[in-house]
């Protein structure tokens, strides 16, 4: 029980120190950070969709070549 209490106190203190440090060292306001995170998320999502589409097209081409019997691995 004592070890669990010590762990919980340590975790709580660590969370407080981490949150305080983050607030003090953050170079922008909360609204700016939220906007930046939204922009980064949208960019990452767009890149993932593009990569997914390119992979889908490549696999579709390979599948069609396999059906025709002319597929050669690169």
Secondary structure, DSSP 8 states (H G I E B T S, - for coil): -HHHHHHHHHHHHHHHHHHHHHHHH-SS-HHHHHHHHHHHHHHHHHHHHHHHHHHHHHHHHHHHHHHHT-----
